[in-house]
Amino acid sequence: MRSIRFNIWLLCALILASAAGTFLPQVAEDPGRVETFIASHSLLGPALNSLGFFDLFHSRWFLALWALMVLDIAACKLMEFPSRDPEARPEDLEKMVRSRPLTAKFTAQDADKAFSGIRGLLAREGYKVRLLPTGTSPLAAAAEIHSPQAWGSFISHASLVVILAGCLVKWLFGFQEYVAAAEGSSARVTKRPGWELRVDSFKVERYADTGASKSFESKLTLMENNLPLTEKTIRVNSPLSVQGINFYQDSWGATGKWRSARLAWPDREFELTQGLPRTVPGTDTKLTADLFAADFGVTPEGHADNLTTEPTNPALRVKEEHRSGLSRTWWLLQLEPSRAFLEDADGRLQEVPPPPFKLAAVDPVLFSGIQVVYDPGYPLVLAGSLAWLAGMVVNFYLHRRKFLVVVIPETSRPARVLVGGWSSQGAVAFKKDFDQVVSRMREVLS
Amino acid sequence: MMESVLFQIAAALYVAGTALGFVFLYNRDERLSRWMFNLLAAGVVVHLASLGMRMKHFWEIPENRWYLPINSFFGALSAMTLAITATFVVVEGRHRLGIMGAFVLPWACAAAVGAVFRTHSVGSTEIHGLAPALQSYWMNIHPMVIMIAYAIFGNAFGVGLALLIQERQLKSKRPQELCYRLPSIEELDNLNYRLIAAGFPVLTVGIIMGGIWAHEAWGRFWGWDAKETWSLITALVYAVFLHQRLVAGWRGRKAVYTSMLGFACVVFTFIGVNFLSRLHGYLSAP
């Protein structure tokens, strides 16, 4: 588990599984597509279904991969705190310098003077210089800059564990519930007994050019044991928050009910309410409107259908009765007044030329869809995310650099000066800096 | 209209700059490199002017006021062009690596030309009112941060491509002139790593910002939407690259293949996922 190979294979497994989840239909998004897929792939469909591929992101094996990732991080990273380099024995110092990626060596007449000059130079360059305990000989110092970089990788890996812990807390203790209520009505919050959500009013505005939603908002009253607890107008990006439970404006649509409809003739208009027959003034014609389809469509069998709850193609069923006994049932389309359907006794539709009146407007009763969310893990996710950011910045944007300087006095010859350099990254840039620092060391000594 | 004309001029300048980048591959005349950077800089200025006009029109819709006009495919392609070119000018310009223009700039050109074609196919520069969920201050932050990361990865891809070509040149018995023009394998490898090391935190910060925005809008940090998932996949591929490089010590071609796979994920996340995602579908959005 502590091998890098295992780590990479684990990441690859997560990559492949996640990619598969985006190409296969998922139950959480579209259960109908999942059923169709399984039905049309007699072998593959049931096999994938039994392995949880259609609810992949919540399947046990996918969650197990993430759990394994946490274990892997814990085993690889969190068991070992970043520590200072181990103290080397004086006799090993020369070998240590040679093991650094960049090395330089030169001589100096006076070992003490050279050593103090080099230490002073490194300190002026911003390095934190530390004397290494070597006794009297050789003289050795380690210099380091941007040392917090050593913690970057540790912090970012630890923060991943915190983020995943936040997800686990939500999964164990949190909940999410979709509540829909029509204007003026209320709905229970089943996950929180005693709470009821009343939609006092709902308002939607649409862009004139595209018909897309411009804004939608619900005036909510939250009731606890039939008593008002709080109220707020919520909209997307502006939820209601009560006792750690948030109410988000999620969706909206038509309920199928309507308040009033306006029919128009070339010379007059006429208003109807649901189910109430009205005689057109000056005629023997009685009109009754009952059904409303927000997104009108016709089934392959020829029946009227409401395709979605979005009022993209509003239509109204109007029964026309004459004193003579003639009776016809129309489906009138608000956005396509040139089209109309006649419905027979079996409910089958036939497209015919429209009647002399058209559907000018309908005032449908809308419902507001609200997500009720309790996520006690979110603070952990947020804290983990901020720690991740800090860890990444420290790890990748700080360049930790180390110098190891060893001055070895010689009895009959000039002292030998050995310099080793190491950088956490940016090897090319560091080589330039290393050469410059070494050349300044030489200048100091000369 | 003027916005569209200005954008087309900017696109033409980018294409001309890229063409000079290709000529510079085989011609040592340093003036070509200077002119390439001059054309790109001029392109960026004209592009910014076009963006200014676009913002003026975009802000005429009250709901759009103070938000960046990137809620359409044209807007996204335009921002991507600007991000890749600006990153190239900053990074390669700073390192005097004009030679990399032929490897990096085609991506900016592809985005610019794609945006021009998009304008012609839909008949406008797609200025629409923002959907309610997009009317948030995050609209100016989250997509831009992600695009900056994508632009950095685009530059890294170009550098990786140059490394593969250089390696092939060095192994061949008769290296061409190009071999002496391109930086050393070590320099290219180091630049590729540094670009990815710079882009990876930016990408992950962008993803986290998206999560915080989603939590504010819908009450969930993560929803496994196709775009979210592919952003995560991209980050994981680059995480594999960084682990291979920093822990396993991979260098050169092997590491470059992983970084290129990462960029393939970037392209798929930016373009391909539009056909899979409900929340982030530029192509389906009005």
Interface residues (C-beta under 8 A of the other chain):
Chain A: I4 R5 N7 I8 L11 C12 L14 I15 S18 A19 G21 T22 F23 Q26 A28 E29 F57 C167 Q176 Y207 D209 T210 G211 A212 S213 K214 S215 F216 R235 V236 N237 P239 N246 Y248 D250 Q371 V373 D375 Y378 V381 L382 S385 W388 L389 M392 V393 F396 Y397 Q425 G426 A427 V428
Chain B: I61 E63 H128 G129 A131 P132 A133 Q135 S136 E186 E187 N190 Y193 R194 A197 A198 F200 P201 T204 V205 I208 G211 I212 H215 E216 A217 W218 G219 R220 F221 W222 W224 A226 T229 W230 L232 I233 L236 V237 A239 V240 H243 Q244 V247 A248 V273 L276 R278 P286
